Amino acid sequence: MTDVLFDYDRPDASGASCTAHAWAKVPAPLQPAERDALKARARQLLAERSAVLVAHYYVDGDLQDLAQETGGCVSDSLEMARFGRDHAAQTLVVAGVRFMGETAKILSPHKRVLMPDLDATCSLDLGCPADDFIAFCDAHPDRTVVVYANTSAAVKARADWMVTSSCALPIVSHLKAQGKKVLWAPDRHLGGYIQRETGADMLMWNGACIVHDEFKGLELELLRREHPRAKVLVHPESPASVVAQADVVGSTARLLKAVIEEDATEFIVATDRGMFHRMHQAAPGKVLLEAPTAGNSATCKSCAHCPWMAMNGLQGLVDCLEHGVGEIHVEEPIRTQALGCIERMLDFTARLNAPAPAGLVPNIGAA
């Protein structure tokens, strides 16, 4: 079994891709009257433009609510794209980060795909530049290339398979059974979890989500002592010391399902706190605690929120619908090449658990 990390030495991000820029662009909290006016205007524009809103679990709760109220979708990136592909609307508005808009465009090339802010990106995407990744793959031609959804269209274009956290385990298990060696990118924590669970031979890119990477195993253990009856729910993008303490490890859909169905009344949740909005709606009687990202001396004990997800707001939604700004384009042949790895995953999951892919629940999805 191979456990080698390609250590991509990332320079400090600058410009539109840095977290400081992202936090600076996070919309200020709205007054109730402003919120109501923007939501009403957004509803009107969605109807006038024959558009549908698809929102990720991690974005602002107002956008999640608006998507559900207007016949859209709140889910993960893959189900967002699937929903947009199958929906009759010819304009898709994607509230999330850029790779999600790209995935929607890859699956729906004939549709217009808009985003509230095109600067909204992802640390996993940023940490896996296409040119470097292609060179890494070319250096290991004997390996099957498997990439996480959180990558650019150009990276997907070089991959054999795309996976989400809900289907990565069965797909890698399938490849192992075929005698395949895997080149995995970009999240080292998710890759390590899959490797431990499957025993597959995996060569890994050294990437991480800036949100999940910050969860602390020791601090989680201390919090568990304070709440001994709480179930611990962990997304596998988290470090191994955090995953090891979990009662449930899984995608956003799996964690949401656990909150709804488990007998426990208290949960410690290690994922982006944007997820709490949907969890509170689905299980209003449950107590949710944020898993810690720092020690007692820190100013923020749990800071688990993606700054790029936070850039999505009602004003940005109105602007992209009103003025057509924030349109996503994926050029050929990148789009067609990237489509192959996505369709391979969709075909596999359809066969695995027909009629719906494993872990996918209507209006819940997986991540």
C-alpha positions as a Markdown table, in Angstrom:
| # | Residue | x | y | z |
|---|---|---|---|---|
| 1 | Met | 0.0 | 0.0 | 0.0 |
| 2 | Thr | 1.4 | 3.4 | -1.0 |
| 3 | Asp | 0.8 | 6.5 | 1.1 |
| 4 | Val | 2.9 | 9.2 | -0.7 |
| 5 | Leu | 1.8 | 12.8 | -0.8 |
| 6 | Phe | 2.7 | 15.1 | -3.7 |
| 7 | Asp | 3.6 | 18.1 | -1.6 |
| 8 | Tyr | 2.5 | 21.0 | -3.7 |
| 9 | Asp | 4.1 | 24.1 | -2.2 |
| 10 | Arg | 1.3 | 26.6 | -2.4 |
| 11 | Pro | 2.4 | 30.2 | -2.4 |
| 12 | Asp | 0.3 | 32.6 | -0.3 |
| 13 | Ala | -2.9 | 33.3 | -2.1 |
| 14 | Ser | -3.4 | 36.9 | -3.3 |
| 15 | Gly | -5.9 | 39.0 | -5.1 |
| 16 | Ala | -9.4 | 37.5 | -5.7 |
| 17 | Ser | -8.3 | 34.1 | -4.4 |
| 18 | Cys | -7.2 | 35.0 | -0.9 |
| 19 | Thr | -9.3 | 34.5 | 2.2 |
| 20 | Ala | -8.9 | 38.2 | 3.2 |
| 21 | His | -10.4 | 39.3 | -0.1 |
| 22 | Ala | -13.2 | 36.8 | 0.4 |
| 23 | Trp | -14.1 | 37.9 | 3.9 |
| 24 | Ala | -14.0 | 41.6 | 2.7 |
| 25 | Lys | -16.6 | 40.7 | 0.1 |
| 26 | Val | -19.0 | 38.9 | 2.5 |
| 27 | Pro | -22.2 | 40.9 | 2.5 |
| 28 | Ala | -23.1 | 42.8 | 5.6 |
| 29 | Pro | -26.0 | 41.5 | 7.6 |
| 30 | Leu | -29.3 | 42.8 | 6.3 |
| 31 | Gln | -32.1 | 44.6 | 8.2 |
| 32 | Pro | -35.4 | 42.7 | 8.0 |
| 33 | Ala | -36.9 | 45.2 | 5.6 |
| 34 | Glu | -33.9 | 44.9 | 3.3 |
| 35 | Arg | -34.0 | 41.1 | 3.4 |
| 36 | Asp | -37.7 | 41.0 | 2.6 |
| 37 | Ala | -37.3 | 43.4 | -0.3 |
| 38 | Leu | -34.4 | 41.6 | -1.8 |
| 39 | Lys | -36.1 | 38.2 | -1.5 |
| 40 | Ala | -39.2 | 39.6 | -3.1 |
| 41 | Arg | -37.2 | 41.0 | -6.0 |
| 42 | Ala | -35.2 | 37.8 | -6.4 |
| 43 | Arg | -38.5 | 35.8 | -6.6 |
| 44 | Gln | -39.8 | 38.1 | -9.2 |
| 45 | Leu | -36.6 | 37.9 | -11.3 |
| 46 | Leu | -36.4 | 34.1 | -11.1 |
| 47 | Ala | -40.0 | 34.0 | -12.4 |
| 48 | Glu | -39.4 | 36.6 | -15.1 |
| 49 | Arg | -36.2 | 35.0 | -16.3 |
| 50 | Ser | -37.5 | 31.5 | -16.2 |
| 51 | Ala | -34.6 | 30.7 | -13.9 |
| 52 | Val | -34.1 | 28.2 | -11.1 |
| 53 | Leu | -31.9 | 28.7 | -8.0 |
| 54 | Val | -29.7 | 25.8 | -6.8 |
| 55 | Ala | -27.9 | 26.5 | -3.5 |
| 56 | His | -25.3 | 24.6 | -1.5 |
| 57 | Tyr | -25.9 | 23.7 | 2.1 |
| 58 | Tyr | -23.0 | 26.0 | 3.2 |
| 59 | Val | -24.4 | 29.3 | 1.8 |
| 60 | Asp | -26.5 | 31.8 | 3.7 |
| 61 | Gly | -29.7 | 30.5 | 5.0 |
| 62 | Asp | -31.8 | 33.1 | 3.2 |
| 63 | Leu | -30.5 | 31.7 | -0.1 |
| 64 | Gln | -31.2 | 28.2 | 1.0 |
| 65 | Asp | -34.8 | 29.1 | 2.0 |
| 66 | Leu | -35.3 | 31.0 | -1.3 |
| 67 | Ala | -34.2 | 28.1 | -3.3 |
| 68 | Gln | -36.7 | 25.8 | -1.6 |
| 69 | Glu | -39.5 | 28.3 | -1.7 |
| 70 | Thr | -39.2 | 28.9 | -5.4 |
| 71 | Gly | -38.9 | 25.2 | -6.5 |
| 72 | Gly | -35.1 | 25.1 | -6.6 |
| 73 | Cys | -32.7 | 22.8 | -4.8 |
| 74 | Val | -30.6 | 22.9 | -1.7 |
| 75 | Ser | -27.9 | 20.2 | -1.9 |
| 76 | Asp | -24.3 | 19.4 | -2.7 |
| 77 | Ser | -22.4 | 20.3 | -5.8 |
| 78 | Leu | -23.2 | 17.2 | -7.8 |
| 79 | Glu | -26.9 | 17.1 | -7.0 |
| 80 | Met | -27.1 | 20.8 | -7.7 |
| 81 | Ala | -25.7 | 20.1 | -11.2 |
| 82 | Arg | -27.9 | 17.1 | -11.7 |
| 83 | Phe | -31.0 | 19.0 | -10.6 |
| 84 | Gly | -30.1 | 21.9 | -12.9 |
| 85 | Arg | -29.5 | 19.5 | -15.8 |
| 86 | Asp | -32.9 | 17.8 | -15.4 |
| 87 | His | -34.9 | 21.0 | -14.7 |
| 88 | Ala | -36.8 | 22.7 | -17.5 |
| 89 | Ala | -35.3 | 26.1 | -16.7 |
| 90 | Gln | -32.8 | 27.4 | -19.2 |
| 91 | Thr | -31.1 | 29.6 | -16.7 |
| 92 | Leu | -29.5 | 28.2 | -13.6 |
| 93 | Val | -28.3 | 30.3 | -10.7 |
| 94 | Val | -25.7 | 28.5 | -8.6 |
| 95 | Ala | -25.3 | 29.8 | -5.1 |
| 96 | Gly | -22.0 | 28.2 | -4.0 |
| 97 | Val | -18.4 | 28.3 | -5.3 |
| 98 | Arg | -17.0 | 28.4 | -8.7 |
| 99 | Phe | -16.3 | 24.7 | -9.3 |
| 100 | Met | -20.0 | 24.0 | -8.6 |
| 101 | Gly | -21.0 | 26.5 | -11.4 |
| 102 | Glu | -18.5 | 24.8 | -13.7 |
| 103 | Thr | -19.9 | 21.4 | -12.9 |
| 104 | Ala | -23.4 | 22.6 | -13.7 |
| 105 | Lys | -22.2 | 24.1 | -17.0 |
| 106 | Ile | -20.4 | 20.8 | -17.9 |
| 107 | Leu | -23.6 | 18.9 | -17.4 |
| 108 | Ser | -25.8 | 21.6 | -19.0 |
| 109 | Pro | -23.8 | 23.2 | -21.8 |
| 110 | His | -26.9 | 24.6 | -23.5 |
| 111 | Lys | -28.1 | 26.4 | -20.4 |
| 112 | Arg | -27.0 | 29.8 | -19.0 |
| 113 | Val | -25.3 | 29.3 | -15.6 |
| 114 | Leu | -25.0 | 32.4 | -13.4 |
| 115 | Met | -23.4 | 32.9 | -10.0 |
| 116 | Pro | -23.9 | 35.7 | -7.4 |
| 117 | Asp | -20.1 | 36.2 | -7.3 |
| 118 | Leu | -17.5 | 34.6 | -9.6 |
| 119 | Asp | -14.7 | 35.3 | -7.1 |
| 120 | Ala | -16.2 | 32.6 | -4.8 |
| 121 | Thr | -13.7 | 29.8 | -5.1 |
| 122 | Cys | -12.4 | 26.8 | -3.0 |
| 123 | Ser | -9.1 | 26.1 | -1.2 |
| 124 | Leu | -9.1 | 22.6 | -2.7 |
| 125 | Asp | -9.5 | 23.9 | -6.2 |
| 126 | Leu | -6.9 | 26.6 | -5.6 |
| 127 | Gly | -4.5 | 24.1 | -4.2 |
| 128 | Cys | -4.6 | 21.9 | -7.3 |
| 129 | Pro | -3.5 | 23.9 | -10.3 |
| 130 | Ala | -4.3 | 22.1 | -13.5 |
| 131 | Asp | -0.8 | 22.4 | -15.1 |
| 132 | Asp | 0.9 | 21.0 | -12.0 |
| 133 | Phe | -1.7 | 18.3 | -11.6 |
| 134 | Ile | -1.4 | 17.2 | -15.2 |
| 135 | Ala | 2.4 | 17.0 | -14.8 |
| 136 | Phe | 1.9 | 14.8 | -11.7 |
| 137 | Cys | -0.5 | 12.5 | -13.5 |
| 138 | Asp | 1.9 | 12.3 | -16.5 |
| 139 | Ala | 4.6 | 11.2 | -14.2 |
| 140 | His | 2.5 | 8.2 | -13.0 |
| 141 | Pro | 0.8 | 6.9 | -16.1 |
| 142 | Asp | 0.2 | 3.5 | -14.4 |
| 143 | Arg | -2.4 | 5.0 | -12.0 |
| 144 | Thr | -6.1 | 5.6 | -12.4 |
| 145 | Val | -6.8 | 9.2 | -11.8 |
| 146 | Val | -9.6 | 9.9 | -9.3 |
| 147 | Val | -10.5 | 13.5 | -8.4 |
| 148 | Tyr | -12.9 | 14.9 | -5.8 |
| 149 | Ala | -15.7 | 17.2 | -7.1 |
| 150 | Asn | -13.9 | 20.1 | -5.5 |
| 151 | Thr | -11.7 | 20.7 | -8.5 |
| 152 | Ser | -11.6 | 22.8 | -11.6 |
| 153 | Ala | -13.0 | 21.7 | -14.9 |
| 154 | Ala | -9.4 | 21.5 | -16.3 |
| 155 | Val | -8.4 | 19.1 | -13.5 |
| 156 | Lys | -11.5 | 17.0 | -14.1 |
| 157 | Ala | -10.6 | 16.9 | -17.8 |
| 158 | Arg | -7.4 | 15.0 | -16.9 |
| 159 | Ala | -9.2 | 12.5 | -14.6 |
| 160 | Asp | -10.6 | 9.1 | -15.2 |
| 161 | Trp | -13.2 | 9.4 | -12.4 |
| 162 | Met | -14.8 | 12.1 | -10.4 |
| 163 | Val | -16.2 | 11.3 | -6.9 |
| 164 | Thr | -18.1 | 12.9 | -4.1 |
| 165 | Ser | -17.7 | 11.8 | -0.5 |
| 166 | Ser | -20.9 | 9.8 | -0.7 |
| 167 | Cys | -19.6 | 7.5 | -3.5 |
| 168 | Ala | -15.8 | 7.7 | -3.1 |
| 169 | Leu | -15.6 | 4.5 | -1.0 |
| 170 | Pro | -17.5 | 2.2 | -3.4 |
| 171 | Ile | -15.8 | 3.6 | -6.4 |
| 172 | Val | -12.3 | 3.2 | -5.0 |
| 173 | Ser | -13.2 | -0.3 | -3.7 |
| 174 | His | -14.3 | -1.1 | -7.2 |
| 175 | Leu | -11.0 | 0.1 | -8.6 |
| 176 | Lys | -9.1 | -1.9 | -6.0 |
| 177 | Ala | -11.0 | -5.0 | -6.9 |
| 178 | Gln | -10.0 | -4.5 | -10.5 |
| 179 | Gly | -6.3 | -4.4 | -9.4 |
| 180 | Lys | -6.1 | -0.6 | -10.1 |
| 181 | Lys | -3.6 | 1.7 | -8.4 |
| 182 | Val | -5.1 | 5.1 | -7.7 |
| 183 | Leu | -3.8 | 8.7 | -8.1 |
| 184 | Trp | -6.0 | 10.7 | -5.8 |
| 185 | Ala | -6.6 | 14.5 | -5.6 |
| 186 | Pro | -6.8 | 16.9 | -4.0 |
| 187 | Asp | -8.0 | 16.4 | -0.3 |
| 188 | Arg | -5.4 | 14.4 | 1.7 |
| 189 | His | -7.8 | 13.8 | 4.6 |
| 190 | Leu | -10.6 | 12.4 | 2.5 |
| 191 | Gly | -8.0 | 10.4 | 0.6 |
| 192 | Gly | -6.5 | 9.0 | 3.8 |
| 193 | Tyr | -9.9 | 8.0 | 5.1 |
| 194 | Ile | -10.7 | 6.2 | 1.9 |
| 195 | Gln | -7.3 | 4.5 | 1.9 |
| 196 | Arg | -7.8 | 3.3 | 5.5 |
| 197 | Glu | -11.3 | 2.0 | 4.8 |
| 198 | Thr | -10.4 | 0.2 | 1.5 |
| 199 | Gly | -6.8 | -0.6 | 1.7 |
| 200 | Ala | -6.3 | 0.6 | -1.8 |
| 201 | Asp | -2.9 | 1.6 | -3.2 |
| 202 | Met | -3.3 | 5.4 | -3.4 |
| 203 | Leu | -0.8 | 8.1 | -4.4 |
| 204 | Met | -2.1 | 11.4 | -3.0 |
| 205 | Trp | -2.0 | 15.0 | -3.8 |
| 206 | Asn | -1.4 | 17.2 | -0.7 |
| 207 | Gly | -4.5 | 19.4 | -0.5 |
| 208 | Ala | -6.9 | 20.3 | 2.2 |
| 209 | Cys | -10.2 | 22.2 | 2.8 |
| 210 | Ile | -9.3 | 25.3 | 4.9 |
| 211 | Val | -12.5 | 24.7 | 6.9 |
| 212 | His | -12.4 | 21.0 | 7.7 |
| 213 | Asp | -8.6 | 21.0 | 8.1 |
| 214 | Glu | -8.9 | 23.2 | 11.2 |
| 215 | Phe | -10.9 | 20.8 | 13.3 |
| 216 | Lys | -8.8 | 19.7 | 16.3 |
| 217 | Gly | -8.8 | 16.2 | 17.7 |
| 218 | Leu | -7.7 | 17.1 | 21.2 |
| 219 | Glu | -10.2 | 19.9 | 21.5 |
| 220 | Leu | -12.9 | 17.6 | 20.2 |
| 221 | Glu | -12.0 | 15.1 | 22.9 |
| 222 | Leu | -12.4 | 17.7 | 25.6 |
| 223 | Leu | -15.7 | 18.8 | 24.2 |
| 224 | Arg | -16.9 | 15.2 | 24.2 |
| 225 | Arg | -16.1 | 15.0 | 27.9 |
| 226 | Glu | -18.3 | 18.0 | 28.5 |
| 227 | His | -21.1 | 16.4 | 26.5 |
| 228 | Pro | -20.8 | 12.7 | 27.0 |
| 229 | Arg | -24.2 | 11.8 | 25.5 |
| 230 | Ala | -23.6 | 13.8 | 22.3 |
| 231 | Lys | -23.1 | 11.9 | 19.0 |
| 232 | Val | -20.1 | 13.1 | 17.0 |
| 233 | Leu | -20.8 | 13.7 | 13.3 |
| 234 | Val | -17.7 | 14.2 | 11.0 |
| 235 | His | -17.2 | 15.0 | 7.4 |
| 236 | Pro | -14.3 | 12.9 | 6.1 |
| 237 | Glu | -12.4 | 16.0 | 4.8 |
| 238 | Ser | -11.5 | 16.4 | 8.5 |
| 239 | Pro | -8.1 | 15.2 | 10.0 |
| 240 | Ala | -7.7 | 11.6 | 11.0 |
| 241 | Ser | -7.7 | 12.5 | 14.8 |
| 242 | Val | -11.2 | 14.0 | 14.4 |
| 243 | Val | -12.5 | 11.2 | 12.2 |
| 244 | Ala | -11.3 | 8.6 | 14.7 |
| 245 | Gln | -13.7 | 10.0 | 17.3 |
| 246 | Ala | -16.8 | 10.1 | 15.1 |
| 247 | Asp | -20.0 | 8.1 | 15.6 |
| 248 | Val | -20.9 | 8.9 | 12.0 |
| 249 | Val | -18.5 | 9.7 | 9.2 |
| 250 | Gly | -20.0 | 10.8 | 5.9 |
| 251 | Ser | -21.2 | 13.3 | 3.4 |
| 252 | Thr | -23.4 | 16.2 | 4.2 |
| 253 | Ala | -26.4 | 14.0 | 3.3 |
| 254 | Arg | -25.3 | 11.3 | 5.7 |
| 255 | Leu | -24.7 | 13.8 | 8.5 |
| 256 | Leu | -28.1 | 15.4 | 8.0 |
| 257 | Lys | -29.8 | 12.0 | 7.9 |
| 258 | Ala | -28.1 | 11.1 | 11.2 |
| 259 | Val | -29.4 | 14.3 | 12.9 |
| 260 | Ile | -32.9 | 13.5 | 11.7 |
| 261 | Glu | -32.9 | 9.7 | 12.5 |
| 262 | Glu | -30.6 | 9.1 | 15.4 |
| 263 | Asp | -32.1 | 8.8 | 18.9 |
| 264 | Ala | -29.6 | 11.2 | 20.4 |
| 265 | Thr | -30.8 | 14.7 | 21.2 |
| 266 | Glu | -27.4 | 16.3 | 21.1 |
| 267 | Phe | -24.8 | 16.3 | 18.3 |
| 268 | Ile | -21.3 | 17.6 | 17.9 |
| 269 | Val | -20.9 | 18.4 | 14.2 |
| 270 | Ala | -17.6 | 18.7 | 12.3 |
| 271 | Thr | -18.4 | 20.4 | 9.1 |
| 272 | Asp | -19.1 | 23.9 | 7.8 |
| 273 | Arg | -21.6 | 25.6 | 10.1 |
| 274 | Gly | -23.7 | 26.7 | 7.1 |
| 275 | Met | -25.0 | 23.1 | 7.4 |
| 276 | Phe | -26.6 | 23.9 | 10.7 |
| 277 | His | -29.4 | 26.0 | 9.0 |
| 278 | Arg | -30.8 | 22.9 | 7.2 |
| 279 | Met | -30.2 | 20.6 | 10.2 |
| 280 | His | -32.1 | 22.9 | 12.5 |
| 281 | Gln | -35.0 | 23.0 | 10.0 |
| 282 | Ala | -35.1 | 19.2 | 9.6 |
| 283 | Ala | -34.6 | 18.4 | 13.3 |
| 284 | Pro | -35.8 | 21.4 | 15.3 |
| 285 | Gly | -35.7 | 19.5 | 18.6 |
| 286 | Lys | -32.0 | 18.5 | 18.4 |
| 287 | Val | -29.1 | 20.4 | 20.0 |
| 288 | Leu | -26.2 | 21.0 | 17.6 |
| 289 | Leu | -22.7 | 21.9 | 18.8 |
| 290 | Glu | -19.9 | 23.1 | 16.5 |
| 291 | Ala | -16.8 | 21.0 | 16.6 |
| 292 | Pro | -13.8 | 23.1 | 17.8 |
| 293 | Thr | -11.3 | 24.5 | 15.5 |
| 294 | Ala | -9.0 | 26.0 | 18.1 |
| 295 | Gly | -7.9 | 25.9 | 21.7 |
| 296 | Asn | -9.0 | 27.9 | 24.7 |
| 297 | Ser | -6.6 | 30.8 | 24.1 |
| 298 | Ala | -8.1 | 31.4 | 20.6 |
| 299 | Thr | -10.4 | 34.3 | 19.9 |
| 300 | Cys | -12.7 | 32.0 | 17.9 |
| 301 | Lys | -13.3 | 28.6 | 19.4 |
| 302 | Ser | -15.1 | 27.3 | 16.3 |
| 303 | Cys | -14.6 | 29.2 | 13.1 |
| 304 | Ala | -15.8 | 26.5 | 10.7 |
| 305 | His | -17.2 | 28.6 | 7.8 |
| 306 | Cys | -16.0 | 28.9 | 4.3 |
| 307 | Pro | -15.3 | 32.6 | 3.4 |
| 308 | Trp | -16.0 | 32.0 | -0.3 |
| 309 | Met | -19.4 | 30.3 | 0.5 |
| 310 | Ala | -20.1 | 33.3 | 2.7 |
| 311 | Met | -19.7 | 35.7 | -0.3 |
| 312 | Asn | -23.0 | 34.5 | -1.7 |
| 313 | Gly | -25.8 | 36.9 | -0.8 |
| 314 | Leu | -29.2 | 38.1 | -1.8 |
| 315 | Gln | -27.9 | 41.3 | -3.4 |
| 316 | Gly | -25.5 | 39.3 | -5.6 |
| 317 | Leu | -28.3 | 37.0 | -6.6 |
| 318 | Val | -30.5 | 39.9 | -7.6 |
| 319 | Asp | -27.6 | 41.5 | -9.5 |
| 320 | Cys | -26.7 | 38.4 | -11.5 |
| 321 | Leu | -30.4 | 38.0 | -12.5 |
| 322 | Glu | -31.0 | 41.6 | -13.2 |
| 323 | His | -27.8 | 42.4 | -15.2 |
| 324 | Gly | -26.6 | 39.0 | -16.3 |
| 325 | Val | -23.3 | 39.3 | -14.5 |
| 326 | Gly | -21.4 | 36.3 | -13.1 |
| 327 | Glu | -21.9 | 33.9 | -16.1 |
| 328 | Ile | -19.9 | 30.7 | -16.1 |
| 329 | His | -18.2 | 29.5 | -19.2 |
| 330 | Val | -16.4 | 26.2 | -19.7 |
| 331 | Glu | -14.6 | 26.1 | -23.1 |
| 332 | Glu | -14.2 | 23.1 | -25.3 |
| 333 | Pro | -12.5 | 20.7 | -25.4 |
| 334 | Ile | -12.2 | 21.0 | -21.6 |
| 335 | Arg | -15.9 | 20.7 | -21.1 |
| 336 | Thr | -16.2 | 17.5 | -23.1 |
| 337 | Gln | -13.1 | 16.0 | -21.5 |
| 338 | Ala | -14.4 | 16.8 | -18.0 |
| 339 | Leu | -17.8 | 15.4 | -18.8 |
| 340 | Gly | -16.3 | 11.9 | -19.2 |
| 341 | Cys | -15.2 | 11.4 | -15.5 |
| 342 | Ile | -18.5 | 12.8 | -14.2 |
| 343 | Glu | -20.7 | 10.6 | -16.4 |
| 344 | Arg | -18.6 | 7.6 | -15.4 |
| 345 | Met | -19.4 | 8.3 | -11.8 |
| 346 | Leu | -23.1 | 8.8 | -12.5 |
| 347 | Asp | -23.3 | 5.6 | -14.4 |
| 348 | Phe | -21.6 | 3.7 | -11.6 |
| 349 | Thr | -23.7 | 5.1 | -8.8 |
| 350 | Ala | -26.9 | 4.5 | -10.9 |
| 351 | Arg | -26.0 | 0.8 | -11.2 |
| 352 | Leu | -24.9 | 0.6 | -7.6 |
| 353 | Asn | -28.1 | 1.8 | -6.1 |
| 354 | Ala | -30.8 | 2.2 | -8.7 |
| 355 | Pro | -32.8 | 4.3 | -9.2 |
| 356 | Ala | -30.9 | 7.0 | -7.2 |
| 357 | Pro | -27.1 | 7.1 | -6.7 |
| 358 | Ala | -25.9 | 6.0 | -3.3 |
| 359 | Gly | -26.3 | 8.6 | -0.7 |
| 360 | Leu | -28.4 | 10.9 | -2.8 |
| 361 | Val | -31.7 | 12.0 | -1.4 |
| 362 | Pro | -34.1 | 14.4 | -3.3 |
| 363 | Asn | -33.5 | 17.9 | -2.0 |
| 364 | Ile | -30.8 | 16.6 | 0.4 |
| 365 | Gly | -28.0 | 15.3 | -1.8 |
| 366 | Ala | -24.5 | 14.6 | -0.8 |
| 367 | Ala | -21.1 | 16.3 | -0.7 |
